[in-house]
Amino acid sequence: MAFITNDVTPDDETRELLFDKHVEYIANHGNDKNDYEYCMTEFLRMSGIYWGVTGLDLMHKLDRLKKEEIIDFIRKCQCPVTGGISACEGHDPHLLYTLSAIQILCIYDCINEIDLEGVARYVASLQQLDGSFFGDKWGEVDTRFSFCAVAILRLINKMDVIDIDKAVTFVVSCCNSDGGFGSKPNAESHAGLIYCCVGFLSITKQLHRLDCEKLAWWLCERQLPSGGLNGRPEKLPDVCYSWWVLASLTIMGRLHWISAEKLKKFILSCQDSETGGFSDRTGNMPDIFHTLFGLGALSLLGDKRLKAVNPTFCMPQYVIDRLTVNPESILL
């Protein structure tokens, strides 16, 4: 059996959440429009805003961002023809960025600031005969997009525009013999895609389709000696999988199956003590993506400095509670 040899073990000394530094890191992210990283991530801009908005809200600091500018940006990114939302002005709409935009608007309680009928029409237009979803007009199929589709429609209370039974049939067909899920039928199990499929089945009230014992065991085996979690066997640990794995286990009621203390120590070791923010693993450069999922994982682990997070939507729980959809349909 092969073993990973470069799984970095965090220092034994206790690390605390560098709360104020993370607030500053997120609040200042993207302020320099000439920054190389900012320019090169234009294709991720909408998701980047979602990661920042959600992270700050979990830290009780949502007021550090300019709400009206963000909402205006989202309006400009909605395609008047398809109803879909793009990552940035001038880009093609995509389900990934449409979901990010809807999540942001829900957090700000401004969901009616855009054309929701157009959003629903866009999502429905991407469902295929087998129940799967294209991510956009270019035709890639992936279980991530199935999750995005139902998450969007649940948040805007328009689930009736798609064929849910066919959508469920497709996602269930992506389940593997190890209990996990891949991007499409017969594709390798992956923790990120498992989260999407478990979240999908949670939203569609089909969690009984899971073999929870087998799947939870596969997910628990993702924990490495450092305490960190990887996405597949023989891979390095990564802070983002702290979210994908923990959220899936939480939805299935099996969060206690891993060592929470070891995982927390790993996540905290990935903080940048100078700039704030979290990196993928100890000693690397921080980024906004891993910062949100590090904070989200710590919230699931019960960090009292953070707001409670909903494991299905990766949004603050209070936002889900106040939505006009029936809370029982999406809460665990």
C-alpha positions in Angstrom: 0.0 0.0 0.0 1.3 3.5 -0.9 1.5 6.2 1.7 1.5 9.9 1.2 4.8 11.2 2.6 4.4 15.0 2.2 1.2 15.4 4.3 2.4 18.2 6.5 1.6 17.8 10.2 0.6 21.1 12.0 2.6 22.3 15.0 1.4 20.8 18.3 0.9 24.3 19.9 -2.7 25.5 20.0 -3.6 27.9 17.2 -6.4 30.4 17.6 -8.7 31.7 14.8 -7.0 34.9 13.6 -10.5 36.6 13.4 -9.5 40.2 12.8 -6.9 39.4 10.2 -9.4 37.3 8.2 -11.9 40.1 8.3 -9.3 42.5 6.9 -8.1 40.0 4.3 -11.6 39.5 2.9 -12.7 43.1 3.2 -9.6 44.3 1.2 -9.7 41.5 -1.3 -10.0 42.9 -4.9 -9.7 46.5 -3.8 -6.7 46.9 -6.1 -8.2 46.5 -9.6 -4.7 46.5 -11.2 -3.6 43.6 -9.0 -2.4 40.6 -11.2 -4.5 38.1 -9.3 -7.6 40.2 -9.6 -7.2 40.6 -13.3 -6.5 36.9 -13.9 -9.6 35.8 -11.9 -12.2 37.8 -13.8 -13.8 34.5 -15.0 -14.4 33.7 -11.3 -15.5 37.2 -10.2 -19.1 36.3 -9.1 -18.1 33.3 -7.1 -15.3 35.4 -5.6 -17.8 37.9 -4.3 -20.0 35.1 -2.9 -17.0 33.6 -1.1 -16.2 37.0 0.4 -19.7 38.0 1.3 -20.4 34.7 2.9 -17.1 34.6 4.8 -17.7 38.1 6.3 -21.3 37.3 7.1 -20.2 34.2 9.1 -17.8 36.5 11.0 -20.6 39.1 11.7 -18.9 41.7 9.5 -21.0 41.8 6.4 -21.2 45.6 6.7 -17.5 45.8 5.6 -18.6 45.4 2.0 -20.4 47.8 -0.3 -23.8 46.2 -0.7 -25.2 48.5 -3.4 -22.2 48.1 -5.6 -22.4 44.3 -5.3 -26.1 44.2 -6.2 -25.6 46.6 -9.1 -22.8 44.3 -10.4 -25.1 41.3 -10.2 -27.8 43.2 -12.2 -25.3 43.9 -14.9 -24.2 40.3 -15.1 -27.7 38.9 -15.8 -28.2 38.2 -19.5 -31.5 39.8 -20.7 -32.0 37.1 -23.3 -31.4 33.8 -21.4 -31.9 35.0 -17.8 -28.7 33.4 -16.7 -26.0 35.2 -14.8 -22.3 35.4 -15.7 -19.1 35.6 -13.7 -18.5 39.1 -15.0 -19.9 41.6 -17.4 -19.3 40.4 -21.0 -19.0 36.8 -20.1 -21.4 33.9 -20.9 -23.9 33.0 -18.2 -23.4 29.7 -16.3 -25.2 27.8 -13.6 -22.2 28.1 -11.2 -22.2 31.9 -11.3 -26.0 32.1 -11.3 -26.0 30.2 -8.1 -23.4 32.4 -6.6 -25.4 35.5 -7.5 -28.6 34.1 -6.0 -26.7 33.2 -2.8 -25.4 36.7 -2.5 -28.8 38.2 -3.1 -30.4 35.9 -0.5 -27.7 37.0 2.1 -28.5 40.6 1.4 -32.3 39.9 1.4 -32.5 41.5 -2.1 -33.6 38.5 -4.1 -36.1 40.5 -6.1 -33.5 42.9 -7.5 -33.1 40.7 -10.6 -35.4 38.9 -13.0 -36.2 35.6 -11.2 -38.5 34.3 -13.9 -35.6 34.7 -16.2 -33.3 32.8 -13.8 -35.9 29.9 -13.6 -36.3 29.8 -17.4 -32.5 29.6 -17.8 -32.1 26.8 -15.3 -35.0 24.8 -16.9 -33.5 25.3 -20.4 -30.3 23.5 -19.3 -32.0 20.2 -18.2 -31.5 17.3 -20.6 -33.7 14.3 -21.5 -31.9 12.0 -19.0 -32.5 14.5 -16.2 -28.9 15.9 -16.1 -28.0 19.5 -16.6 -25.6 21.4 -18.8 -23.6 24.0 -17.0 -24.1 26.4 -19.8 -24.9 26.5 -23.6 -21.7 24.7 -24.4 -23.0 21.4 -23.1 -20.8 20.0 -20.3 -22.6 17.6 -18.0 -21.6 17.3 -14.4 -23.3 16.5 -11.1 -22.2 19.9 -9.9 -24.6 21.4 -12.2 -27.5 19.2 -11.0 -26.8 20.6 -7.5 -26.5 24.2 -8.8 -29.8 23.8 -10.6 -31.9 22.6 -7.7 -30.1 24.9 -5.2 -31.0 28.0 -7.3 -34.6 26.9 -7.8 -35.1 26.1 -4.1 -33.7 29.5 -3.1 -36.0 31.3 -5.5 -38.9 28.9 -4.8 -39.4 27.7 -8.4 -38.6 24.0 -8.3 -41.6 23.2 -10.4 -40.0 24.4 -13.6 -37.8 21.2 -13.9 -38.5 17.5 -14.0 -37.3 16.6 -10.5 -37.9 12.9 -10.9 -35.6 12.7 -13.9 -33.0 14.9 -12.2 -33.0 12.5 -9.2 -32.7 9.5 -11.4 -29.6 10.9 -13.1 -27.8 11.8 -9.9 -28.6 8.4 -8.3 -27.1 6.8 -11.5 -23.8 8.5 -10.7 -23.4 6.5 -7.4 -20.5 4.1 -7.3 -19.9 0.8 -5.6 -17.9 2.5 -2.9 -21.0 4.6 -2.0 -19.5 7.8 -3.4 -20.5 9.9 -6.5 -18.6 11.1 -9.5 -19.3 13.8 -12.1 -21.4 11.4 -14.3 -22.2 7.7 -14.4 -19.1 5.5 -13.9 -16.8 8.5 -13.0 -14.5 8.3 -10.0 -15.8 9.2 -6.6 -14.7 12.6 -5.4 -15.5 14.4 -2.1 -16.5 17.6 -3.9 -18.9 15.8 -6.1 -20.2 13.7 -3.2 -21.1 17.0 -1.5 -23.0 18.1 -4.6 -24.9 14.9 -4.8 -25.7 14.6 -1.1 -26.7 18.3 -1.2 -28.9 17.7 -4.2 -30.6 14.7 -2.6 -31.1 16.8 0.6 -32.8 19.6 -1.4 -35.0 17.1 -3.3 -35.9 15.2 -0.2 -34.2 12.0 -1.5 -31.6 11.3 1.2 -33.0 7.8 1.7 -31.4 6.9 -1.7 -28.0 7.0 0.0 -26.1 4.2 1.6 -25.1 6.4 4.4 -23.0 3.9 6.3 -20.8 3.1 3.2 -20.6 6.7 2.0 -19.8 8.1 5.5 -17.0 5.5 5.9 -15.5 6.4 2.5 -15.6 10.1 3.6 -14.0 9.4 7.0 -11.1 7.6 5.3 -10.2 11.0 3.7 -8.7 12.1 7.1 -4.9 12.0 7.0 -2.3 11.9 9.9 -2.2 15.7 9.9 -5.9 15.8 10.6 -6.6 17.3 7.2 -9.0 15.8 4.6 -8.3 14.9 1.0 -10.8 14.6 -1.9 -9.7 11.1 -3.1 -7.4 8.3 -1.9 -3.7 9.0 -2.1 -4.1 12.8 -2.5 -2.8 15.6 -0.3 -5.0 17.2 2.4 -6.7 20.5 1.4 -8.7 22.9 3.5 -11.6 23.1 0.9 -12.2 19.4 1.6 -12.8 20.2 5.2 -16.0 21.8 3.9 -17.0 19.2 1.2 -16.5 16.2 3.6 -17.8 17.8 6.8 -20.9 19.2 5.1 -21.7 15.8 3.6 -21.2 14.1 7.0 -23.3 16.7 8.7 -26.2 16.3 6.2 -26.1 12.5 6.9 -25.8 13.0 10.7 -22.3 11.6 11.0 -20.1 14.5 11.7 -18.9 12.7 14.8 -17.3 10.0 12.7 -14.0 12.0 12.2 -11.6 13.5 14.6 -12.9 17.1 14.9 -10.0 18.2 17.1 -7.3 17.0 14.6 -9.1 18.6 11.7 -9.6 21.9 13.5 -5.8 22.0 14.3 -5.1 21.4 10.6 -7.4 24.1 9.4 -6.0 26.7 11.8 -2.5 25.8 10.7 -3.4 26.9 7.2 -4.0 30.5 8.3 -1.6 33.2 7.1 -0.5 35.0 10.3 0.7 38.0 8.4 -2.0 38.8 5.9 -4.9 36.7 7.1 -6.8 34.3 5.0 -6.5 30.5 4.6 -4.4 28.5 2.2 -5.1 25.0 0.8 -2.5 23.5 3.2 0.0 24.6 5.8 2.6 27.0 4.5 1.0 28.0 1.2 -0.4 31.3 0.1 -3.9 32.2 1.2 -6.8 32.8 -1.2 -10.5 33.8 -0.9 -11.8 30.4 -1.9 -10.0 28.4 0.8 -10.8 31.2 3.3 -14.5 30.8 3.0 -14.4 27.0 3.2 -12.0 27.1 6.2 -14.4 29.4 8.0 -17.4 27.2 6.9 -15.7 24.1 8.3 -14.9 25.8 11.6 -18.5 26.8 11.9 -19.6 23.2 11.3 -17.1 22.2 14.0 -18.9 24.6 16.4 -16.6 27.7 16.6 -18.7 30.1 18.6 -17.1 33.2 17.1 -18.7 32.3 13.8 -22.4 32.2 12.8 -24.0 28.8 12.2 -23.6 27.7 8.6 -26.1 25.7 6.6 -24.3 22.5 5.3 -26.4 22.2 2.2 -26.1 25.7 0.8 -22.9 27.0 2.5 -24.8 30.1 3.6 -25.4 31.4 7.1 -28.2 29.4 8.7 -30.2 32.5 9.6 -30.5 33.4 5.8 -32.0 30.0 5.1 -34.4 30.4 8.0 -35.9 33.6 6.8 -36.4 32.6 3.1 -39.9 32.5 1.9 -39.6 28.8 0.9 -40.7 26.3 3.5 -37.7 26.0 5.8 -38.5 22.3 6.5 -37.8 21.5 2.8 -34.1 22.5 3.1 -33.1 22.3 6.7 -31.9 19.1 8.3 
